Structures are given as structure tokens and as C-alpha cells.
């Protein structure tokens, strides 16, 4: 796992230009700055604890009374997949790619990540988001679908410090809601639809957590596996 030492003054969303090879069109992705220390430290911690390729997607949502499910579905049907590929490159995972030995470059795996007829399901609203996220870093199975495969869980004190920085960065100390989603809207390994998938299925630590803060929605994804 690569550590990042780049220090940025804030976590303003990154406006990333991504050109589609199929159409030649340029898509501008409004993404969270995952190199911000409070964000990168948290994501790296989740990677280590759950043995996960962790992603954090972002979208701006309207203030209409639409359901949280519809807001997440809009993200996933929009630039959600593009954000996943971009973060996969930025975090140097290349989990969604294969290495072409002839060209010595990474190529995108064949297939699609987002299920075409997806239906996002909210399992519950989290009453204590800080406790829930600390449970993720301490690998507490009594709090969520969290477990560590290599004894890399954080102490409660360290987890609390990491989570406090992360949530403050995301919400800027404004009121927010947290929801646990059913992690089945992206293809998983057991679906065997194509080479491209994100969730692992089975006994993996597949999780999807949504943070809704005013007009911004964040989607935290994990796929921890032994």
C-alpha cells in the first residue's frame, strides 16, 4: 500500500477532466480531493483494516424531497463509474485494470461495474455515525459488516482520531445523515458476468455507506476480502 505525503490546505472537490475513448467527449468529474490528509489517512486505514480497495464518491444533490435511494441511483447512473476508475488510478490500485505486457500499460477490464437495472436499498439510518465509523476501523462485527483478516485493526483511540478528522473534513461540522446501503448495486466477483467487478460477495466485507450533508452526498465503498 502506498502512503501519501502530499499536504493540501483543504478538501475542495477536484474538477477532473476525463476523456472517453469511445466518444472523444470530455467529462468533468467533480470529485472529493482524496489526497487531503484527513481523507487519505482514513481511506488508507480502511484499506489496511478490512484489506479493501476503498473508494469515496461524491455528488451534488438537489434539495428536493427525493429519496436517498434515488439520489444514489442518479450518482451511479451518472459519473459514479468514471469516479471509480479515476480513483483506482489515483490510489494506484489498478484493481479495475489489467496490465498489458505488450504495451506495458494498464488497460480497463472488459465489462461494466454498475448493474443496468440497479435498485439502491437503504438498510438503516445510522444514529451514531462516529461510533459506526470507529467500528469500521476497529473491525467490530457487532457494529457492522467489519472484520480484519490480518490483525490490522486500529485501537479505539487511534480510530476515534482518524474518524473525527475524516467526518469533520466531509461535513465541515454541519449537520449530516448517514445511511447503510445494501452493497449489491455494483457487480461482484460471484456474479461472473465479466472480468470487471467491485464487490467480492460471499463472506467479504462488502459495505456501502452514504453521508448526506446539505447539498452533497458521499458514497463510501469497501470490498474487504481475505
N, C-alpha and C positions, 0 to 999 in steps of 0.2 A: 504494500500500500504506500503510495507516495504521499509525503507530507508537504504542505504548502506553507511558505513563509511570507508570501506576498501580503502586505498590510494595506488595506484600503480604509479610507475615513468613514465610509458609510456603506449601506447595502442597497443603494438605489438600484432599481431594476436595470439590467443591461439591455440595451437595444442592439440585438444581434442580427446582422444581415445573413440570411441563409438562401442560397440559390438552388432551386430544384433542377437536377439534371434532366428530368423528364420534360419539363415545360420551359425551362430557362427563366422562369419568373423568380423574382427575389422576394422572399418572405422575411419581414422584420419581426423577430421574436422578442417580446417584452418579458425578459426573464429576470429572476432574482439573481443578485451577484453572489454566486456560490463560493467566491474566493474571499468574501468578507470573513474575518476571523471568527466571529460568533457563529456564523453559519457553517463554515468549513470544519471547525472543531467539532460541532455537533454531528455533522454528516460523517466525518471520519470516525467518530466514536460509535455511531450506529453501525457503520461498516464493520468495525472491529468486533463489537459485542455480538452482533447477530450473524456475522460472516455474510454480509449483504452487499449488493450493489444498490446503494441508496440514492434515490432521486427526489428532488423537491421542485415541483412545477408551480407556476404562478399564472393567474389570470385576473383581469379586472372584471368585476361583475356589476350589473345594474342594481339599483335599489328597488326593483320591482318585487312583488310578493312571490316570485317564482320559487320553487322548492330548491333545496340544496342539491338534490339529485339532478335536477335539470341544469343547474349551473356547472356541475362537474361533467355532465354529459356534453355540454357545449364546449368545455375546455378540451375534452378528449377527442371530440369530433373536429375540433379546430386545429390549433397548433401544438396540442399536447404531445403527439408523437414526434414532431420536429424538436420540441424541447428535450425529450428523452434522448434523441440521437445527439443533440448538441452537448448535453451534459455528459453523456457517455464519453465523448471526445475530450471535453474539458477536464473531467476527472481521471482521464487516462485509463479508463476501464476497458474500452473496446469490447464490452460484453455483447453488444448488439452487432458486432462486426466479425468478419473472418479475415485472416491475414493471407493475402495473395503472394505466394513465394515468387511468382514470375515478375510481378510489378513491384514487389517489396512494399506494398501499401495495404492499408486496411480497406476492405470493401463491405458494404452493408449486406447483412444476411438477407436472403430471399424471404419475402412474406410481409405480413402486416402485424403490428402489435395490438392495435385496438380492434376489438371484436365489432363487426359491422352492425350487429343488432344489440349493442350493449344496453343494459339497463342497470344503472347505478342504484345500489341498495344501501341505505343507512342502517347500520346495526344498532347504534345507540349514540346519544349525545354524551360527551364526557363531562361530568360535573366538576372534576378537578384535573384540568389539563396538565398542570405542573406535576402532579403525582403520577399521572398516566405516562408522561414522557420520561420521568425519572425511572419508572418501572421498565421502560424500554431499555434504558442504559444499565440498569442493574439486573436485567434479564429475569424479571419477576413474573412467573407464569400465572400468578394469582391476579395480576392486573391486566394482562393482555396476552396475545399470542407471541410471547417473548421467551427465548431461551438462548443460551450460549453453548456453542459446541466445543469451544477450546478454552474455557475458563477465563475469558477476556472481559467479563462484566466489570463495570465500574463500581467503586464504593459509592454508598449513598451520598456522602458529602461531595465527592467529585461530580457525580451525576447531577446533583442539585445545582451546582455552579454552572455546569455546561448548559443545562436546560434553561436556567434563568437568563443566561446571555442570549441563547437562541430565541426564546419566546419574546424577549424584550426587543430584539432586532426585528423580528417578524411583525410584531404588533405595535411597536413604538409606545408601549404601555397603554394602548387604547383597549376598550372592551372587545372581546372576541369570543367566538364559539368554536368548539372542537367536536368533530364527529368521527366515529369509527365506521368505515365503509367495508362492505363485503369485497374482498380482493379478487374479483372474478371478471373484471371488465377488460383486462388485457389477457392475451393468450398465455397459457402456462405450458411448462415442459410436457406434462402428461397429456395435453390436448393433441400433440403430434400432428398439428396442422401444417407446420412448415419449420424451417430452421430458426425462424425468428419467434422469440417468446420473451416474456419478462418474469412472470411468477413461476415458481417451481412446482407448486401443487404438493399433494401428499402431506407430509409432516413438516413442511418447510415453515419458516417464519415469514409467510406472506402477509403483509399488512398494508392497509391504505388508510391514512389519517388526513382529514380535511380541517384546515384552520380558516375560519371566515372572520375577517376583520374589516368592518365597514364596506368598502368597495373592492376589497382584494381577497382573493381566495387562493390558498396554498394547498397543494396536494403532496403529502409525504408518502413515498412508496418504499417498501422493503421486500426483499426476497431471500432472506437468510436460509442457508442450507448447509448441511454437514459435508 
